[in-house]
Amino acid sequence: QAWLRVCGCSYEVENARDGQMAWSTQLPVMRDGAQAFEQRELYAHLRSLGIDADAALSPDQRAESAAWEALIEERLGLSMLHT
């Protein structure tokens, strides 16, 4: 949600327990119209539309951002499954 806010995108939060997103193995799942995306796919989709929160970053800053993201996902990913 924070990434969407930084990009200025409007969004709605839906209950994932309603079964519509049962195909996914990862939360959050986000939709753009009829298309549904897991997190990484959503970022790529938004970038293809010209929406990129990292647009102003230098290549070095983008690399550092990707490294932090990977570290956080690795360290906190399993704990997020239990919340």
DSSP file (Angstrom, degrees, kcal/mol; ACC not computed):
  #  RESIDUE AA STRUCTURE BP1 BP2  ACC     N-H-->O    O-->H-N    N-H-->O    O-->H-N    TCO  KAPPA ALPHA  PHI   PSI    X-CA   Y-CA   Z-CA
    1    1 A Q     >        0   0    0      0, 0.0     4,-2.4     0, 0.0     5,-0.2   0.000 360.0 360.0 360.0 -37.7    0.0    0.0    0.0
    2    2 A A  H  >  +     0   0    0      1,-0.2     4,-2.6     2,-0.2     5,-0.2   0.912 360.0  51.8 -61.7 -40.9    2.8    2.4    0.8
    3    3 A W  H  > S+     0   0    0      1,-0.2     4,-1.7     2,-0.2    -1,-0.2   0.908 110.2  48.7 -62.2 -41.9    4.3    1.9   -2.7
    4    4 A L  H  >>S+     0   0    0      1,-0.2     5,-2.6     2,-0.2     4,-0.6   0.884 111.0  50.6 -65.3 -38.7    0.9    2.7   -4.3
    5    5 A R  H ><5S+     0   0    0     -4,-2.4     3,-1.1     1,-0.2    -2,-0.2   0.921 107.9  52.0 -64.6 -43.7    0.5    5.8   -2.1
    6    6 A V  H 3<5S+     0   0    0     -4,-2.6    -1,-0.2     1,-0.3    -2,-0.2   0.873 111.0  48.5 -60.1 -36.8    4.0    7.1   -3.0
    7    7 A C  H 3<5S-     0   0    0     -4,-1.7    -1,-0.3    -5,-0.2    -2,-0.2   0.569 114.2-119.2 -79.7  -9.1    3.0    6.7   -6.7
    8    8 A G  T <<5 +     0   0    0     -3,-1.1     2,-0.3    -4,-0.6    -3,-0.2   0.742  60.0 153.1  77.4  23.1   -0.3    8.5   -6.1
    9    9 A C      < -     0   0    0     -5,-2.6     2,-0.3    -6,-0.2    -1,-0.2  -0.626  41.9-130.8 -86.5 142.4   -2.4    5.5   -7.2
   10   10 A S        +     0   0    0     -2,-0.3     2,-0.3     2,-0.0    -1,-0.0  -0.689  36.8 165.2 -86.9 148.7   -5.9    5.0   -5.9
   11   11 A Y        -     0   0    0     -2,-0.3     2,-0.4     2,-0.0    19,-0.0  -0.976  29.2-137.1-156.4 163.2   -6.7    1.6   -4.5
   12   12 A E        -     0   0    0     -2,-0.3     2,-0.5     2,-0.0    -2,-0.0  -0.965  17.9-133.9-125.3 145.5   -9.2   -0.4   -2.4
   13   13 A V        -     0   0    0     -2,-0.4     2,-0.3    17,-0.1    17,-0.1  -0.878  26.8-172.4 -99.6 128.0   -8.4   -3.0    0.2
   14   14 A E        -     0   0    0     -2,-0.5     2,-0.5     2,-0.0    -2,-0.0  -0.855  32.4 -99.4-118.9 155.2  -10.5   -6.2    0.0
   15   15 A N    >   -     0   0    0     -2,-0.3     3,-1.1     1,-0.1     4,-0.0  -0.606  25.2-155.8 -72.7 121.9  -10.8   -9.2    2.3
   16   16 A A  G >  S+     0   0    0     -2,-0.5     3,-0.8     1,-0.2     5,-0.4   0.577  83.8  75.7 -76.4  -8.8   -8.6  -12.0    0.9
   17   17 A R  G 3   +     0   0    0      1,-0.2    -1,-0.2     2,-0.1    -2,-0.0   0.488  68.5  88.1 -81.9  -1.6  -10.7  -14.6    2.7
   18   18 A D  G <  S-     0   0    0     -3,-1.1    -1,-0.2     1,-0.1    -2,-0.1   0.516 100.2-118.6 -78.6  -1.3  -13.5  -14.3    0.2
   19   19 A G  S X  S+     0   0    0     -3,-0.8     3,-1.3     1,-0.0     4,-0.2   0.282  86.1 110.4  89.5 -11.4  -11.9  -16.9   -2.0
   20   20 A Q  T 3  S+     0   0    0      1,-0.3     3,-0.3     2,-0.1    -4,-0.1   0.791  84.8  41.3 -68.3 -26.5  -11.4  -14.8   -5.1
   21   21 A M  T >  S+     0   0    0     -5,-0.4     3,-1.7     1,-0.2    -1,-0.3   0.072  76.1 119.2-107.7  23.2   -7.6  -14.7   -4.6
   22   22 A A  T <   +     0   0    0     -3,-1.3    -1,-0.2     1,-0.3    -2,-0.1   0.712  64.0  69.7 -64.1 -20.2   -7.2  -18.4   -3.7
   23   23 A W  T 3  S+     0   0    0     -3,-0.3    -1,-0.3    -4,-0.2     2,-0.2   0.741  85.2  87.9 -68.2 -22.7   -5.0  -19.0   -6.7
   24   24 A S    <   -     0   0    0     -3,-1.7     5,-0.1     1,-0.1     3,-0.1  -0.499  56.6-164.8 -85.1 146.8   -2.2  -17.0   -5.1
   25   25 A T  S    S+     0   0    0     -2,-0.2     2,-0.4     1,-0.1    -1,-0.1   0.403  76.3  54.5-100.9  -1.2    0.4  -18.3   -2.8
   26   26 A Q  S    S-     0   0    0      2,-0.0    -1,-0.1    55,-0.0    -2,-0.0  -0.992  80.1-113.7-138.1 139.3    1.5  -14.9   -1.6
   27   27 A L  S    S+     0   0    0     -2,-0.4     2,-0.1    11,-0.1    11,-0.1  -0.902  83.4  54.3-110.1 147.8   -0.3  -11.9   -0.1
   28   28 A P        -     0   0    0      0, 0.0    11,-0.7     0, 0.0     2,-0.4   0.483  64.6-178.7 -82.0 154.7   -0.8   -9.1   -0.9
   29   29 A V  E     -A   38   0A   0      9,-0.2     2,-0.4    -2,-0.1     9,-0.2  -0.968   8.9-167.3-112.7 134.0   -2.6   -9.8   -4.2
   30   30 A M  E     -A   37   0A   0      7,-3.1     7,-3.6    -2,-0.4     2,-0.4  -0.927   7.7-147.4-126.9 149.4   -3.6   -6.7   -6.1
   31   31 A R  E     -A   36   0A   0     -2,-0.4     2,-0.4     5,-0.3     5,-0.2  -0.878  11.0-167.6-116.2 147.2   -5.9   -6.1   -9.1
   32   32 A D  E >  S-A   35   0A   0      3,-2.5     3,-1.6    -2,-0.4     2,-0.4  -0.886  76.2 -52.9-126.4  96.9   -5.8   -3.6  -11.9
   33   33 A G  T 3  S-     0   0    0     -2,-0.4     0, 0.0     1,-0.3     0, 0.0  -0.586 123.3 -16.6  68.7-127.3   -9.2   -4.0  -13.5
   34   34 A A  T 3  S+     0   0    0     -2,-0.4     2,-0.3    -3,-0.1    -1,-0.3   0.602 119.5  93.3 -85.9 -12.2   -9.7   -7.7  -14.3
   35   35 A Q  E <   -A   32   0A   0     -3,-1.6    -3,-2.5     2,-0.0     2,-0.4  -0.637  60.2-157.7 -85.3 138.6   -6.0   -8.5  -14.0
   36   36 A A  E     -A   31   0A   0     -2,-0.3     2,-0.4    -5,-0.2    -5,-0.3  -0.932  11.7-173.9-116.1 141.9   -4.6   -9.8  -10.6
   37   37 A F  E     -A   30   0A   0     -7,-3.6    -7,-3.1    -2,-0.4     2,-0.1  -0.983  22.9-133.2-136.2 141.5   -1.0   -9.6   -9.6
   38   38 A E  E  >  -A   29   0A   0     -2,-0.4     4,-2.5    -9,-0.2     5,-0.2  -0.436  53.1 -85.9 -78.5 171.3    1.2  -10.7   -6.8
   39   39 A Q  H  > S+     0   0    0    -11,-0.7     4,-2.0     1,-0.2     5,-0.2   0.875 125.3  41.5 -52.3 -55.7    3.5   -8.0   -5.4
   40   40 A R  H  > S+     0   0    0      1,-0.2     4,-1.9     2,-0.2    -1,-0.2   0.887 115.5  51.3 -64.4 -38.7    6.5   -8.2   -7.8
   41   41 A E  H  > S+     0   0    0      1,-0.2     4,-2.4     2,-0.2    -1,-0.2   0.879 107.7  54.1 -64.4 -36.7    4.3   -8.7  -10.9
   42   42 A L  H  X S+     0   0    0     -4,-2.5     4,-3.0     2,-0.2     5,-0.2   0.925 105.9  51.5 -63.9 -44.1    2.3   -5.6   -9.8
   43   43 A Y  H  X S+     0   0    0     -4,-2.0     4,-2.5     1,-0.2    -1,-0.2   0.930 112.0  46.7 -58.7 -45.4    5.4   -3.4   -9.6
   44   44 A A  H  X S+     0   0    0     -4,-1.9     4,-2.0     2,-0.2    -1,-0.2   0.901 112.4  51.0 -63.4 -40.4    6.5   -4.5  -13.1
   45   45 A H  H  X S+     0   0    0     -4,-2.4     4,-0.9     2,-0.2    -2,-0.2   0.935 111.4  46.7 -62.4 -46.9    2.9   -3.9  -14.4
   46   46 A L  H ><>S+     0   0    0     -4,-3.0     5,-2.8     1,-0.2     3,-0.7   0.895 110.4  53.0 -64.3 -39.2    2.8   -0.4  -12.9
   47   47 A R  H ><5S+     0   0    0     -4,-2.5     3,-1.6     1,-0.2    -1,-0.2   0.878 103.7  56.8 -62.9 -36.1    6.3    0.4  -14.3
   48   48 A S  H 3<5S+     0   0    0     -4,-2.0    -1,-0.2     1,-0.3    -2,-0.2   0.750 106.2  51.3 -66.2 -21.7    5.1   -0.6  -17.8
   49   49 A L  T <<5S-     0   0    0     -4,-0.9    -1,-0.3    -3,-0.7    -2,-0.2   0.390 126.4-102.9 -91.8   1.6    2.3    2.0  -17.3
   50   50 A G  T < 5S+     0   0    0     -3,-1.6     2,-0.7     1,-0.2    -3,-0.2   0.624  82.8 129.3  87.2  13.8    4.9    4.7  -16.4
   51   51 A I      < +     0   0    0     -5,-2.8     2,-0.4    -6,-0.2    -1,-0.2  -0.900  25.2 153.6-105.5 109.2    4.2    4.6  -12.7
   52   52 A D    >   -     0   0    0     -2,-0.7     3,-1.5     1,-0.1     4,-0.2  -0.918  34.4-165.9-144.4 111.4    7.5    4.1  -10.8
   53   53 A A  T 3  S+     0   0    0     -2,-0.4     3,-0.3     1,-0.3    -1,-0.1   0.724  96.5  52.9 -65.7 -21.0    8.1    5.3   -7.3
   54   54 A D  T >  S+     0   0    0      1,-0.2     3,-1.8     2,-0.1    -1,-0.3   0.244  73.1 112.1 -98.2  12.2   11.9    4.8   -7.9
   55   55 A A  T <  S+     0   0    0     -3,-1.5    -1,-0.2     1,-0.3    -2,-0.1   0.825  77.2  49.2 -57.8 -34.6   12.0    6.9  -11.1
   56   56 A A  T 3  S+     0   0    0     -3,-0.3    -1,-0.3    -4,-0.2     2,-0.2   0.493  90.4 105.7 -85.6  -2.7   14.1    9.6   -9.5
   57   57 A L    <   -     0   0    0     -3,-1.8    -3,-0.0     1,-0.1     0, 0.0  -0.485  70.0-123.4 -81.0 147.9   16.7    7.2   -8.1
   58   58 A S     >  -     0   0    0     -2,-0.2     4,-2.6     1,-0.1     5,-0.2  -0.360  35.0-100.6 -75.1 165.4   20.2    6.7   -9.5
   59   59 A P  H  > S+     0   0    0      0, 0.0     4,-2.2     0, 0.0     5,-0.2   0.893 126.1  50.8 -55.6 -40.1   21.2    3.2  -10.6
   60   60 A D  H  > S+     0   0    0      2,-0.2     4,-2.3     1,-0.2     5,-0.2   0.909 110.8  48.2 -64.2 -41.3   23.2    2.8   -7.4
   61   61 A Q  H  > S+     0   0    0      2,-0.2     4,-2.6     1,-0.2    -1,-0.2   0.877 109.9  52.4 -67.2 -37.4   20.2    3.9   -5.3
   62   62 A R  H  X S+     0   0    0     -4,-2.6     4,-2.4     2,-0.2    -1,-0.2   0.911 109.8  49.4 -62.9 -41.8   17.9    1.5   -7.2
   63   63 A A  H  X S+     0   0    0     -4,-2.2     4,-2.1     2,-0.2    -2,-0.2   0.914 111.8  48.0 -63.5 -43.0   20.4   -1.3   -6.5
   64   64 A E  H  X S+     0   0    0     -4,-2.3     4,-2.4     2,-0.2    -2,-0.2   0.907 110.9  51.5 -64.9 -40.9   20.5   -0.4   -2.8
   65   65 A S  H  X S+     0   0    0     -4,-2.6     4,-2.4     1,-0.2    -2,-0.2   0.915 110.3  48.6 -60.5 -44.3   16.7   -0.3   -2.7
   66   66 A A  H  X S+     0   0    0     -4,-2.4     4,-2.3     1,-0.2    -1,-0.2   0.874 110.4  52.0 -64.0 -37.6   16.4   -3.7   -4.3
   67   67 A A  H  X S+     0   0    0     -4,-2.1     4,-2.3     2,-0.2    -2,-0.2   0.918 110.5  47.1 -66.4 -43.0   18.9   -5.1   -1.8
   68   68 A W  H  X S+     0   0    0     -4,-2.4     4,-2.7     2,-0.2     5,-0.2   0.915 111.5  51.8 -63.4 -42.4   16.9   -3.7    1.2
   69   69 A E  H  X S+     0   0    0     -4,-2.4     4,-2.5     1,-0.2    -2,-0.2   0.921 110.7  47.4 -60.4 -44.9   13.7   -5.1   -0.3
   70   70 A A  H  X S+     0   0    0     -4,-2.3     4,-2.4     2,-0.2    -1,-0.2   0.904 112.5  49.6 -63.7 -42.0   15.3   -8.6   -0.7
   71   71 A L  H  X S+     0   0    0     -4,-2.3     4,-2.7     2,-0.2     5,-0.3   0.928 112.4  47.0 -63.2 -45.6   16.7   -8.5    2.9
   72   72 A I  H  X S+     0   0    0     -4,-2.7     4,-3.0     1,-0.2     5,-0.4   0.923 113.2  48.4 -63.8 -44.6   13.3   -7.5    4.4
   73   73 A E  H  X S+     0   0    0     -4,-2.5     4,-1.6    -5,-0.2     5,-0.2   0.907 113.9  47.4 -62.1 -40.7   11.4  -10.1    2.4
   74   74 A E  H  < S+     0   0    0     -4,-2.4     4,-0.4    -5,-0.2    -2,-0.2   0.924 120.3  36.3 -66.2 -44.6   13.9  -12.8    3.4
   75   75 A R  H  < S+     0   0    0     -4,-2.7     4,-0.3    -5,-0.2    -2,-0.2   0.854 131.3  27.0 -80.3 -36.1   13.9  -11.8    7.1
   76   76 A L  H  X S+     0   0    0     -4,-3.0     4,-2.1    -5,-0.3     5,-0.2   0.567  95.0  91.6-105.3 -10.6   10.3  -10.9    7.6
   77   77 A G  H  X S+     0   0    0     -4,-1.6     4,-0.8    -5,-0.4    -3,-0.1   0.902  90.2  43.6 -54.5 -49.3    8.6  -12.9    4.9
   78   78 A L  H >> S+     0   0    0     -4,-0.4     4,-0.6     1,-0.2     3,-0.6   0.874 112.1  53.4 -67.2 -36.7    7.9  -16.0    7.1
   79   79 A S  H >4 S+     0   0    0     -4,-0.3     3,-0.9     1,-0.2    -1,-0.2   0.845 102.8  58.8 -67.3 -30.7    6.7  -13.9   10.0
   80   80 A M  H >< S+     0   0    0     -4,-2.1     3,-1.0     1,-0.2    -1,-0.2   0.767  96.1  63.2 -69.1 -24.2    4.3  -12.1    7.8
   81   81 A L  H << S+     0   0    0     -4,-0.8    -1,-0.2    -3,-0.6    -2,-0.2   0.759 101.1  52.4 -68.9 -23.9    2.6  -15.4    6.9
   82   82 A H  T <<        0   0    0     -3,-0.9    -1,-0.2    -4,-0.6    -2,-0.2   0.350 360.0 360.0 -96.9   5.8    1.6  -15.8   10.6
   83   83 A T    <         0   0    0     -3,-1.0    -1,-0.2    -4,-0.1    -2,-0.1   0.438 360.0 360.0-100.2 360.0   -0.1  -12.4   11.1
